[in-house]
Amino acid sequence: MRHRRENITFFCRHISSSSSSSSPLSCPVLHKPDICGRGQMFLDSNHMAGGVHLNNTQTKKCTSLPPYVNSNGWLQDENALTASLPVLELHMFAIFLISHGCHFILKRYGIHILVSQILAGVIVGTTGLGHQSDYTKIFLTIDSKQILGTLAGLGYQLFGFINGIKMDLALVRKTGKMAIYSGILSMVIPGVLGGVTERMVSKYWNLERLDKLSLILVMLVQSMTPFPVICSFIGDLKLTNSELGRLGLSSVLTSEMLTQVFALVAFFIGIAYKQRAQAAIKSVIISVAFLVIVLYVVRPAMFWVIKQTPKGRPVKDVYTDIIIFGALASGALFHYIGLNVFLGSLVFGLAVPAGPPLASAVVEKIECVVTGVLVPLFMAMCTMEADLLKIDFNDYILKSTAIVVFVVILAKFGAYLVPLLYFKLPKQDALALAFLTSTKGIVELGSFTYMKELGILTEGMFAFLVITVLLSATISSIAVNWVYDPSRKYAGYQNRNIMHSKELRILTCIYRPYNTTSIINFIKSLCPTIQSPFSVSVLHLIKISGRASPMYISHQMQKKTVSLHSISGNVILSFKHFQQNYGEAVSVNVFTAISPPKLMHEDICTLALDEIACFLVLPFHKKWLVDGSIESEDPTLRTLNCCVLERAPCSVGILIDRGNQVKSIFRDSSRGPSLLAAVIFFGGNDDREALVLAKRMSQNTNSNITIARFIPSTEEPEINRDSMLDSQALSYIMQDYIENETVDYIEERVGDGLETSKTIRSMLDKYDLFIVGRRKEIQTPQTAGLDDMNEYPELGVIGGLLASMDTAEKYSVLVVKQQVAL
């Protein structure tokens, strides 16, 4: 048998007066004093606006007007629990108590808090305590549901606004083929297979027109990949700043943009079908006008606010309040033209420039209340209406729904997984992303609740769909935590190194003010020109002190300054002069991160991902005096460098300055080349990366690069794939040796590490800069015995040797580690 649809969405109110007279209303309202008490209203759900009848089921309920808000307390008022405020407070208390209690248990298994919020709604709703008549009379009345639903709806709208702010549309431009294909296929394939399945089951069970519409809408909602849902899951797993998280958000954002376009078209078609074509045209015109105003008026005004905000200072409250008001007004406008309020707030949120100071100020102001209070209420409110006892698989429409949902979920999982495996993403990461993007959450639940209120879903269908959301969130959370390894947070899936990059993008870190000069001199040695420009991002890292909160500042967005003596003033000024000297050959962006030392590697790796850096330069943790003695040493910075070396999403170089940061690197060119550099070459990925960097330096006619290849004297070199790659890299750079005099090549035959050490020591007074590969844990005859004497294992054998030599010679060392791509 089939369950009849019960529709209670259209309410008409009638206020009974003492004289039993009533105001004439155009909607069907019955004044029945024998049913409702004095001052109450009778609701007849058998009537709909426009006289449309979806069923013959009648629901009779009474409500009081004006509402009874406050009470005198339980001791003085026997009707205290009929007052709106105490009931709302008890509702909120029960929802928060149950949801946090469940999450306290479930979080041990890595299950998302959304699952606990759904369980809270089921327990306090119709399925759980709702079967108790006394409880229903107090907590499940129309008044209590309307008040709770109003708060929940506000939370849903603001949740859309916050996620609009968090959406970085620039990711679409940076998205690779893997993310684009997986994002599109994960929406198109489930839609196609789901549509075919819907036609088959509809024909098999001869479903009615309204049942077919229900299946189509359920199929479309299940095919979506909402950005807010996936963003919430990725954030909860602390993957937002990882390469895996970026890939997931990029693909989801691609899918989300297509979804919103199709959703708008569907809304407009629905308006035209339900009302008239004229109404749809009116909605389109208003929507286009809204987008134009947002793009060309609101967004420029927000950039103006950013420029008026001094560096390091918070945005004025009046600006953030106006933006929040604009989000609410946008939702009201979309509601007026027949569209979803969630979409209006989402679009307005997209207009807010990402990052500090404006977007972060708005999010910080409302996110705590929205995600901590209003969203849990929305989740609970949606699931309170689900009566799990109404699930009956003898009902054909419920059987059809289950089949369609199963096919769509399976197709979505496969459609996302296959492109990832095709592009050779590691299987564990591909499975984790497939589970993430297949999960369901607040957007799907809100859509199902809206469809139930419209009478499109039966009670059984809605309860079943709530269960699918619950199971999806649970299984995805457990599966991702099982297959994903958090230690590989910044693992790279693309080649972000000097060798494979068309454009040189450098990220350099400044730990101490004295690092600035040596870093700038090194960048100058890379010979930026208009024909071969590159970009430099500078991150000034400052240890947090006192009770200050961690801070991240971009010095490019804001033009106004508080003081000439700002915390990064000297760094900004030095790199500003550097950029002015080279003009369009170099673009420089300066950032400041104020955070605890143990978290600084997060700031560095995150910025490397954001700026798509291919080479990261870190200063060494020691400082030498001009006589060769050590002036200072910071173990904290050494630990930081080690963390970055292990996690960086690109190639890394550690710059060791042994006292020649100005005098030796750039001498007077009239006395010869301004830079004498030597590449110590043994072979391997790191050494080949060092060669490519030296190739870039050789473009400077005022520099001279020497390639010193160390070959074992005791045996013939083994011919394998690695040695062939070494020969290819050497022949590539030796073209400059043949064409001009900027590159020299020498071979040194050594028997063991001791001979290597002596040879390198003899070279110290001949060169200003030594470039070496890290070559960690690579054993060769040329370096035998040096491992035991290495004071700095993080630099590799040769890097550690050059850093620890007891000599008064002044030189610099760059230790290069090529990115380890997965």
C-alpha positions in Angstrom: 0.0 0.0 0.0 1.0 3.6 -0.4 1.1 6.3 2.2 -1.0 9.4 1.5 0.9 12.7 1.5 0.0 15.0 4.4 0.6 18.7 3.7 0.6 21.2 6.5 2.6 24.0 5.0 -0.1 26.6 4.3 -1.5 28.0 7.5 -4.4 30.5 7.6 -4.9 32.3 10.9 -8.1 33.5 12.5 -8.3 35.3 15.8 -11.4 34.7 17.9 -12.7 37.7 19.8 -15.0 37.9 22.8 -18.0 38.7 20.5 -17.2 35.7 18.3 -16.8 38.0 15.2 -14.0 37.5 12.7 -12.3 39.4 10.1 -13.0 38.2 6.5 -9.9 36.4 5.1 -9.5 35.2 1.6 -8.0 31.9 2.7 -10.1 29.0 4.1 -10.2 29.5 7.9 -12.8 27.8 10.1 -13.8 29.5 13.4 -14.8 26.6 15.6 -15.0 27.6 19.3 -16.0 24.0 20.1 -12.6 22.9 18.8 -10.3 25.7 19.7 -10.3 27.7 23.0 -10.7 31.4 23.4 -7.9 33.4 21.7 -6.8 30.3 19.7 -6.7 29.6 16.0 -7.9 26.6 14.1 -5.7 25.3 11.3 -7.2 23.2 8.5 -4.5 21.5 6.4 -6.9 20.2 3.9 -6.8 23.5 2.0 -3.9 24.9 0.0 -3.2 28.2 -1.6 -4.9 28.5 -4.9 -7.3 25.7 -4.0 -4.8 22.9 -4.9 -5.5 19.6 -3.1 -2.7 17.1 -2.8 -4.7 14.8 -0.6 -7.8 14.5 1.5 -6.0 14.1 4.8 -7.0 16.8 7.3 -4.9 17.9 10.2 -6.5 20.1 12.9 -4.3 22.0 15.3 -4.8 25.0 17.4 -2.4 27.9 18.3 -2.7 31.0 20.5 -2.5 34.6 19.3 -0.9 36.7 20.6 1.8 34.1 21.6 2.3 33.4 25.3 6.1 34.2 25.6 7.0 34.4 29.3 5.7 32.7 32.4 5.8 33.4 36.1 7.7 30.2 36.8 6.7 26.7 37.6 5.9 27.4 41.2 3.4 30.2 40.4 2.1 29.3 36.9 0.8 25.8 36.2 0.9 26.6 32.5 4.6 27.6 32.5 5.5 25.1 29.9 3.0 26.6 27.4 5.1 29.8 27.3 7.2 30.1 24.2 10.5 31.2 25.8 10.8 28.4 28.4 9.9 25.8 25.8 12.5 27.2 23.4 15.2 27.1 26.1 14.3 23.5 27.0 14.4 22.5 23.4 17.8 24.1 22.9 19.1 22.5 26.1 17.9 19.1 25.1 19.4 19.3 21.6 22.8 20.6 22.7 23.0 18.1 25.6 22.2 15.1 23.4 24.3 16.2 20.4 27.4 16.9 22.5 26.9 13.8 24.6 26.7 11.7 21.4 29.7 13.5 19.9 31.7 12.9 23.1 31.4 9.1 22.3 31.5 9.2 18.5 34.4 11.5 18.1 36.7 8.8 19.4 36.0 7.0 16.1 36.5 10.1 14.0 32.8 10.6 13.3 31.7 14.1 12.2 29.6 16.1 14.7 26.8 16.3 12.1 25.9 12.7 12.9 25.4 13.6 16.6 23.2 16.6 15.6 21.0 14.3 13.5 20.7 11.8 16.3 19.7 14.6 18.7 16.9 15.6 16.3 15.7 12.1 16.0 15.7 11.6 19.7 13.8 14.8 20.6 11.5 14.5 17.6 8.7 12.3 16.4 10.6 9.1 16.3 12.0 9.3 19.9 10.2 11.2 22.6 7.5 12.3 20.2 5.5 9.1 20.9 4.9 10.4 24.5 1.6 12.3 24.4 2.6 14.7 27.3 5.9 15.5 25.6 4.2 16.2 22.3 1.6 18.6 23.8 4.5 20.7 25.1 7.5 20.4 22.8 6.0 19.4 19.4 3.3 22.0 19.1 3.0 24.3 16.1 4.1 27.3 18.2 7.3 25.6 19.4 8.1 24.3 16.0 7.6 27.7 14.3 9.9 29.5 16.8 12.6 26.9 16.6 12.2 26.7 12.9 12.7 30.5 12.5 16.0 30.3 14.4 17.0 27.3 12.4 16.2 28.9 9.1 18.2 32.0 10.0 21.1 29.7 10.8 20.8 28.0 7.5 20.9 31.3 5.6 23.9 32.6 7.5 25.6 29.2 7.0 25.3 29.7 3.3 26.7 33.3 3.7 29.8 32.0 5.6 30.5 29.3 3.1 30.2 31.8 0.3 32.9 33.9 1.9 35.1 30.8 2.3 34.7 29.8 -1.4 37.8 30.9 -3.3 36.8 31.1 -6.9 40.5 31.6 -7.8 40.8 27.9 -7.2 38.9 27.3 -10.4 41.6 29.1 -12.4 44.3 27.1 -10.6 42.5 23.8 -10.9 44.2 21.1 -12.9 42.6 18.6 -15.3 42.3 16.0 -12.5 40.1 18.2 -10.4 38.0 19.4 -13.3 37.3 16.0 -14.7 36.5 14.5 -11.3 34.3 17.4 -10.4 32.3 17.3 -13.6 32.0 13.5 -13.9 31.0 13.2 -10.2 27.9 15.3 -11.0 27.1 14.2 -14.6 27.5 10.4 -14.3 25.2 10.0 -11.2 22.6 12.3 -12.9 22.6 10.2 -16.0 22.5 6.8 -14.4 20.0 8.1 -11.8 17.7 9.4 -14.5 17.9 6.0 -16.3 17.1 4.2 -13.1 14.2 6.5 -12.3 12.6 5.8 -15.7 13.0 2.1 -15.3 11.5 1.8 -11.8 8.7 4.3 -12.7 7.8 2.2 -15.6 8.1 -1.1 -13.7 5.8 0.0 -10.8 3.7 2.3 -13.0 4.2 5.3 -10.6 2.0 8.3 -10.6 3.2 11.7 -12.0 3.8 13.2 -8.5 5.8 10.1 -7.5 8.0 10.4 -10.6 8.6 14.1 -9.7 9.6 13.0 -6.2 12.2 10.5 -7.6 13.6 13.0 -10.1 14.2 15.6 -7.4 15.7 13.1 -5.0 18.0 11.9 -7.7 19.1 15.5 -8.5 19.8 16.3 -4.8 21.8 13.1 -4.4 23.8 13.9 -7.5 24.9 17.3 -6.1 28.3 17.8 -4.4 27.6 20.9 -2.2 30.7 22.9 -1.4 29.5 23.8 2.2 29.1 20.1 3.1 32.5 19.0 1.8 34.2 22.1 3.1 32.9 21.4 6.6 34.1 17.8 6.5 37.6 18.8 5.2 37.9 21.5 7.8 36.8 19.0 10.6 39.6 16.7 9.4 42.1 19.6 9.4 42.8 19.1 5.7 41.9 22.6 4.5 45.5 23.6 3.9 46.7 20.3 2.6 47.2 19.3 -1.0 44.5 16.6 -0.6 42.1 19.2 0.8 42.9 21.7 -2.0 42.3 19.0 -4.6 39.0 18.1 -3.1 37.8 21.7 -2.7 38.9 22.5 -6.3 36.9 19.6 -7.8 33.9 20.3 -5.5 33.9 23.9 -6.4 33.8 23.0 -10.1 30.9 20.7 -9.5 29.2 23.3 -7.2 29.3 26.0 -9.9 27.6 23.7 -12.4 25.1 22.6 -9.8 24.1 26.2 -9.0 23.7 27.0 -12.7 21.4 24.1 -13.2 19.6 24.9 -9.9 18.9 28.4 -11.1 17.6 27.2 -14.4 15.4 24.6 -12.6 14.0 27.3 -10.3 13.1 29.6 -13.2 11.5 26.8 -15.1 9.5 25.9 -12.0 8.4 29.5 -11.5 7.3 29.6 -15.1 5.4 26.3 -14.8 3.8 27.1 -11.5 2.9 30.7 -12.2 3.5 32.3 -15.6 6.4 32.9 -18.0 6.1 36.6 -17.0 7.0 35.8 -13.4 10.0 33.8 -14.5 11.2 36.6 -16.7 10.8 39.0 -13.8 12.8 36.7 -11.5 15.6 36.5 -14.1 15.8 40.3 -14.5 15.9 40.9 -10.7 18.6 38.2 -10.4 20.8 39.6 -13.1 20.4 43.1 -11.6 21.4 41.8 -8.2 24.5 40.1 -9.6 25.5 43.3 -11.5 25.1 45.4 -8.3 27.1 42.9 -6.3 29.9 42.7 -8.8 30.2 46.4 -9.7 29.1 48.2 -6.6 29.2 46.0 -3.5 32.6 44.2 -4.2 34.5 47.5 -5.1 33.1 49.0 -1.9 34.5 46.1 0.1 37.9 46.6 -1.5 37.6 50.3 -0.5 37.0 49.2 3.1 40.1 47.0 3.0 42.3 49.9 1.8 40.9 52.1 4.6 41.9 49.6 7.3 45.4 50.1 8.7 47.8 47.2 8.7 47.4 45.0 11.7 44.2 46.8 12.8 40.7 45.1 12.8 38.0 46.3 10.4 35.5 48.7 12.0 32.3 47.0 13.3 30.1 49.3 11.2 31.5 47.7 8.0 31.1 44.1 9.1 27.5 44.9 10.4 26.6 46.4 7.0 27.9 43.3 5.2 26.0 40.9 7.5 22.8 43.0 6.9 23.5 42.8 3.2 23.6 39.0 3.4 20.2 38.9 5.1 18.7 41.3 2.6 20.0 39.2 -0.3 18.3 36.2 1.2 15.1 38.1 1.6 15.3 39.3 -2.1 15.8 35.8 -3.4 12.8 34.6 -1.3 10.7 37.4 -2.8 11.5 36.3 -6.4 10.8 32.7 -5.5 14.4 31.4 -5.1 16.1 29.8 -2.2 17.3 32.2 0.6 20.4 30.0 1.0 21.4 30.8 -2.6 21.0 34.6 -2.1 23.3 34.7 1.0 25.8 32.3 -0.7 26.1 34.7 -3.7 26.5 37.7 -1.5 29.2 35.9 0.5 31.1 35.2 -2.8 31.5 39.0 -3.2 33.5 39.4 0.0 37.2 39.4 -0.8 38.8 36.3 0.6 41.3 36.4 3.5 42.1 39.1 6.0 41.2 41.6 7.0 37.6 41.8 5.9 36.5 38.3 5.2 38.2 37.0 8.4 36.6 39.7 10.5 33.1 38.9 9.2 33.5 35.2 9.7 35.0 35.6 13.2 32.1 37.7 14.2 29.3 35.3 13.3 30.8 31.9 12.8 30.8 30.9 16.4 27.1 31.6 16.8 26.1 30.1 13.4 28.1 26.9 13.5 27.9 26.4 17.3 24.2 27.3 17.9 22.1 27.9 14.9 23.3 25.1 12.6 22.8 22.4 15.3 19.2 23.7 15.7 18.6 23.5 12.0 19.9 19.9 11.8 17.8 18.9 14.8 14.7 20.7 13.4 15.0 18.9 10.1 15.2 15.5 11.6 12.6 16.1 14.3 9.9 15.7 11.6 11.3 12.3 10.5 9.3 9.3 11.8 11.5 6.3 11.2 8.5 4.0 12.0 6.9 5.2 8.8 9.6 3.4 6.7 7.8 0.6 5.0 9.5 -1.1 2.0 6.2 -2.6 1.0 5.5 0.8 -0.4 6.5 1.0 -4.1 7.6 4.6 -4.0 9.9 3.9 -1.1 11.3 0.9 -2.9 11.9 3.1 -5.9 13.6 5.7 -3.8 15.9 3.2 -2.2 17.0 1.9 -5.6 17.6 5.3 -7.1 19.5 6.5 -4.1 21.7 3.4 -4.1 22.5 3.7 -7.8 23.3 7.5 -7.6 25.6 7.1 -4.5 27.5 4.2 -6.1 27.8 6.0 -9.4 29.0 9.2 -7.7 31.7 7.3 -5.8 32.9 5.6 -8.9 32.7 8.7 -11.1 35.0 10.5 -8.7 37.4 7.7 -8.0 38.1 6.6 -11.6 39.6 10.0 -12.8 41.8 10.2 -9.7 43.2 6.7 -10.3 43.6 7.5 -14.0 45.8 10.5 -13.1 47.8 8.1 -10.8 46.8 9.6 -7.5 47.8 7.3 -4.7 45.0 4.8 -4.0 44.6 5.7 -0.4 44.2 9.4 -1.1 41.9 8.7 -4.1 39.6 6.5 -1.8 39.7 9.2 0.9 38.6 11.9 -1.6 35.9 9.7 -3.1 34.4 9.0 0.3 34.6 12.7 1.2 32.8 13.9 -1.9 30.2 11.2 -1.6 29.1 12.3 1.8 25.8 14.0 2.5 25.1 16.8 5.0 23.3 20.0 5.8 22.5 21.1 2.3 20.9 17.7 1.3 19.0 17.6 4.6 17.7 21.1 4.1 16.6 20.2 0.5 14.7 17.1 1.7 13.0 19.0 4.5 11.9 21.7 2.0 10.5 19.0 -0.4 8.6 17.4 2.5 7.0 20.7 3.4 5.9 21.1 -0.2 4.2 17.7 0.0 6.6 16.2 -2.6 8.0 13.6 -0.2 5.9 11.1 1.8 6.6 10.6 5.5 8.3 7.3 4.7 10.5 8.8 1.9 11.6 11.6 4.1 12.5 9.3 7.0 14.4 7.0 4.7 16.4 10.0 3.2 17.3 11.2 6.7 18.7 7.7 7.4 20.8 7.9 4.1 22.3 11.2 5.2 23.1 9.8 8.7 24.7 6.6 7.2 26.6 8.6 4.6 28.1 11.0 7.1 29.0 8.1 9.4 30.6 5.8 6.8 32.5 8.6 5.2 34.0 9.8 8.5 35.1 6.3 9.5 36.4 5.5 6.0 38.4 8.7 5.6 40.1 8.3 9.0 40.9 4.7 8.1 42.5 5.2 4.7 44.0 8.6 5.1 47.4 9.2 6.7 47.5 12.7 8.3 51.3 12.7 8.3 51.1 13.3 4.5 49.1 16.5 4.8 51.2 18.5 2.4 52.0 15.7 0.1 52.3 16.9 -3.5 50.4 15.4 -6.5 51.9 17.8 -9.0 55.5 18.5 -10.0 56.3 21.7 -8.1 60.1 21.9 -8.5 62.5 24.0 -10.5 63.2 21.3 -13.1 59.5 20.9 -14.2 58.2 24.5 -13.7 57.8 26.8 -16.7 57.8 29.8 -14.4 60.1 30.3 -11.4 58.0 31.0 -8.3 60.0 31.4 -5.1 58.9 31.5 -1.5 61.5 32.7 0.9 61.3 33.0 4.7 62.8 35.6 7.0 63.4 34.4 10.5 65.7 37.3 11.8 66.3 40.8 10.3 69.9 39.8 9.3 68.5 37.1 7.0 67.1 39.8 4.6 70.4 40.8 2.9 71.6 37.3 2.2 68.2 36.3 0.8 68.0 39.3 -1.5 71.5 38.7 -2.7 70.7 35.1 -3.5 67.6 36.1 -5.4 69.7 38.7 -7.4 72.0 35.8 -8.4 69.1 34.1 -10.2 69.3 36.9 -12.8 65.7 38.2 -13.1 65.0 39.8 -16.5 62.0 41.0 -18.4 62.5 38.1 -20.9 62.8 35.6 -18.0 60.9 37.1 -15.0 59.9 35.3 -11.8 57.8 36.0 -8.7 59.0 36.1 -5.1 56.8 35.6 -2.0 58.4 36.7 1.3 57.1 35.3 4.6 58.3 37.1 7.7 57.9 34.8 10.6 57.5 36.3 14.1 57.2 34.4 17.4 53.9 35.0 19.1 54.2 36.7 22.6 51.9 37.3 25.5 48.2 36.5 24.9 48.1 37.7 21.3 46.2 35.5 18.9 48.0 34.1 15.9 47.9 36.6 13.0 48.5 36.4 9.2 48.9 39.6 7.3 49.2 40.2 3.6 51.0 43.5 2.9 49.7 43.8 -0.6 46.0 44.3 0.0 46.2 47.3 2.4 47.8 50.5 1.3 47.4 52.5 4.5 50.0 52.1 7.2 49.8 52.7 11.0 53.5 53.4 11.5 56.7 53.5 9.6 58.1 51.3 12.3 55.7 48.5 11.9 56.7 45.0 12.9 57.8 44.0 9.4 58.7 47.5 8.2 62.4 46.8 7.5 61.7 43.6 5.6 59.0 45.3 3.5 61.2 48.3 2.8 64.2 46.1 1.7 62.2 44.0 -0.7 60.3 47.1 -2.0 63.7 48.6 -3.0 64.7 45.3 -4.5 61.5 45.2 -6.7 62.0 48.8 -7.7 65.5 48.1 -9.0 64.3 45.2 -11.2 61.0 46.7 -12.3 58.8 44.2 -14.1 61.4 41.5 -14.0 60.3 40.5 -10.5 57.0 40.6 -8.7 57.2 40.6 -4.9 54.6 39.8 -2.3 55.3 40.2 1.4 53.5 38.4 4.2 53.8 38.4 8.0 52.9 35.4 10.1 52.8 35.7 13.9 52.4 32.3 15.5 53.9 29.8 17.9 57.2 28.3 16.7 55.7 24.8 16.7 53.1 25.9 14.2 55.3 28.0 11.9 55.8 25.1 9.5 52.1 25.1 8.9 52.2 28.8 7.8 55.1 28.1 5.5 53.7 25.0 3.8 50.3 26.6 3.5 51.7 29.7 1.8 53.7 27.5 -0.5 50.5 25.8 -1.6 48.7 29.2 -2.0 51.4 30.8 -4.1 52.1 27.6 -6.1 55.7 27.9 -5.2 58.2 25.6 -6.9 61.2 26.6 -4.7 61.3 27.4 -1.0 64.3 29.1 0.5 64.9 28.8 4.3 67.7 30.5 6.3 70.0 28.3 8.4 69.6 28.4 12.1 73.3 29.5 12.8 75.0 32.9 12.3 78.7 33.2 11.9 81.0 36.2 12.6 83.5 37.4 10.0 86.3 35.5 11.7 84.5 32.2 11.2 83.3 31.8 14.8 79.6 31.1 15.6 77.8 34.2 16.9 74.4 32.6 17.6 72.5 29.4 17.2 68.7 28.8 17.6 67.6 25.2 18.1 64.0 26.2 17.5 64.7 27.3 14.0 66.6 24.1 13.3 63.5 22.1 14.4 61.4 24.3 12.1 63.6 23.7 9.1 63.5 20.0 9.7 59.7 20.1 9.8 59.5 22.0 6.6 62.0 19.7 4.8 59.8 16.7 5.6 56.4 18.3 4.7 57.1 21.0 2.0 54.9 20.6 -1.1 57.7 21.9 -3.3 61.5 21.9 -3.6 63.4 23.3 -0.7 66.8 25.1 -0.3 68.5 25.9 3.0 70.8 28.9 2.6 73.8 28.9 4.9 75.6 32.3 5.2 79.1 32.0 6.6 79.9 35.7 6.7 80.0 36.8 3.1 76.4 38.0 2.6 77.5 41.3 1.0 81.2 41.5 0.4 81.8 38.2 -1.4 78.6 37.5 -3.3 78.5 40.8 -5.2 82.0 42.2 -5.6 83.0 44.9 -8.0 82.5 43.4 -11.5 85.6 45.3 -12.8 87.8 42.8 -11.0 86.1 39.8 -12.6 82.8 37.9 -12.3 80.6 39.3 -9.5 79.6 35.8 -8.4 81.7 32.6 -8.3 79.6 29.6 -7.7 80.3 25.9 -7.6 77.9 23.0 -7.9 79.2 19.9 -6.1 77.7 17.1 -8.2 77.5 13.4 -7.2 74.2 12.4 -8.9 70.6 11.9 -7.9 67.4 13.9 -7.9 68.6 16.6 -5.5 71.9 17.2 -7.4 70.0 17.4 -10.7 67.7 20.1 -9.2 70.8 22.0 -8.1 72.1 21.8 -11.7 68.9 23.4 -13.0 69.2 26.2 -10.5 72.8 26.8 -11.6 71.6 26.9 -15.2 69.4 29.8 -14.2 72.3 31.6 -12.6 74.5 31.1 -15.7 72.3 33.5 -17.6 74.0 36.3 -15.7 77.1 37.3 -17.7 78.7 38.7 -14.5 78.7 35.2 -12.8 80.8 32.1 -13.3 79.4 28.7 -12.5 81.7 25.7 -12.0 80.3 22.1 -12.2 82.5 19.9 -10.0 81.6 16.3 -10.6 83.0 13.8 -8.1 83.6 10.4 -9.6 84.8 7.3 -7.6 88.4 6.4 -8.5 88.3 2.8 -7.4 85.6 1.5 -9.8 83.8 2.2 -13.0 80.6 4.2 -12.7 77.5 1.9 -12.8 75.2 2.5 -15.8 71.6 2.7 -14.7 68.5 4.9 -15.1 69.7 7.3 -12.5 73.2 7.7 -14.1 71.6 8.3 -17.5 69.4 11.1 -16.0 72.6 12.6 -14.5 74.3 12.6 -17.9 71.3 14.1 -19.5 71.2 16.9 -16.9 74.9 17.6 -17.3 74.7 17.8 -21.0 71.8 20.2 -20.7 73.8 22.7 -18.6 77.0 22.1 -20.6 75.4 23.8 -23.6 76.4 27.1 -21.8 79.9 25.8 -21.4 80.2 25.4 -25.2 78.4 28.6 -26.1 80.0 31.0 -23.6 82.4 31.2 -20.7 79.9 31.4 -17.8 80.1 27.7 -17.1 83.1 25.5 -16.3 83.2 21.8 -15.9 85.8 19.8 -13.8 86.0 16.2 -12.6 87.4 15.1 -9.4 88.3 11.5 -8.8 88.1 10.5 -5.1 88.4 7.2 -3.3 86.4 7.8 -0.2 84.9 10.5 2.1 88.2 11.7 3.4 89.5 12.5 -0.1 86.2 14.2 -0.9 86.5 16.3 2.3 90.1 17.4 1.4 89.1 18.3 -2.1 86.2 20.4 -1.0 88.3 22.2 1.6 90.8 23.2 -1.1 87.9 24.8 -3.0 86.7 27.1 -0.1 88.8 30.1 -1.0 87.9 30.0 -4.7 84.1 30.3 -4.6 81.5 32.5 -3.0 78.6 30.1 -3.2 78.4 26.3 -3.1 75.3 24.6 -4.4 74.8 21.0 -3.3 72.1 18.4 -3.3 70.8 17.2 0.1 71.1 13.5 -1.0 69.8 12.2 2.4 70.6 8.6 3.2 72.2 8.0 -0.2 75.4 5.9 0.2 78.2 6.3 -2.4 81.9 5.4 -2.3 82.8 9.1 -2.7 81.1 9.9 0.7 82.0 6.8 2.6 82.8 7.6 6.3 81.4 11.1 6.2 78.0 10.2 7.7 79.5 9.5 11.1 81.0 13.0 11.3 77.9 14.8 10.1 76.7 17.4 12.7 73.6 18.4 10.6 71.9 15.3 9.2 69.1 17.5 7.8 71.6 19.0 5.4 72.8 15.7 4.0 76.5 14.6 4.0 78.0 17.3 1.8 75.8 20.1 3.1 76.6 19.2 6.7 80.3 19.0 5.8 80.4 22.6 4.3 78.3 24.0 7.3 80.5 22.5 10.0 84.0 23.0 8.5 86.4 24.8 10.9 87.7 27.6 8.7 87.9 31.3 8.6 86.9 31.4 4.9 83.8 33.3 4.1 81.3 31.6 1.7 77.7 30.6 1.4 76.1 27.2 0.9 72.7 26.3 -0.7 71.5 22.8 0.1 68.8 21.8 -2.3 66.2 19.1 -1.8 63.9 18.3 -4.8 60.2 17.9 -4.1 59.1 14.3 -3.6 56.0 14.1 -5.8 53.6 11.3 -5.3 
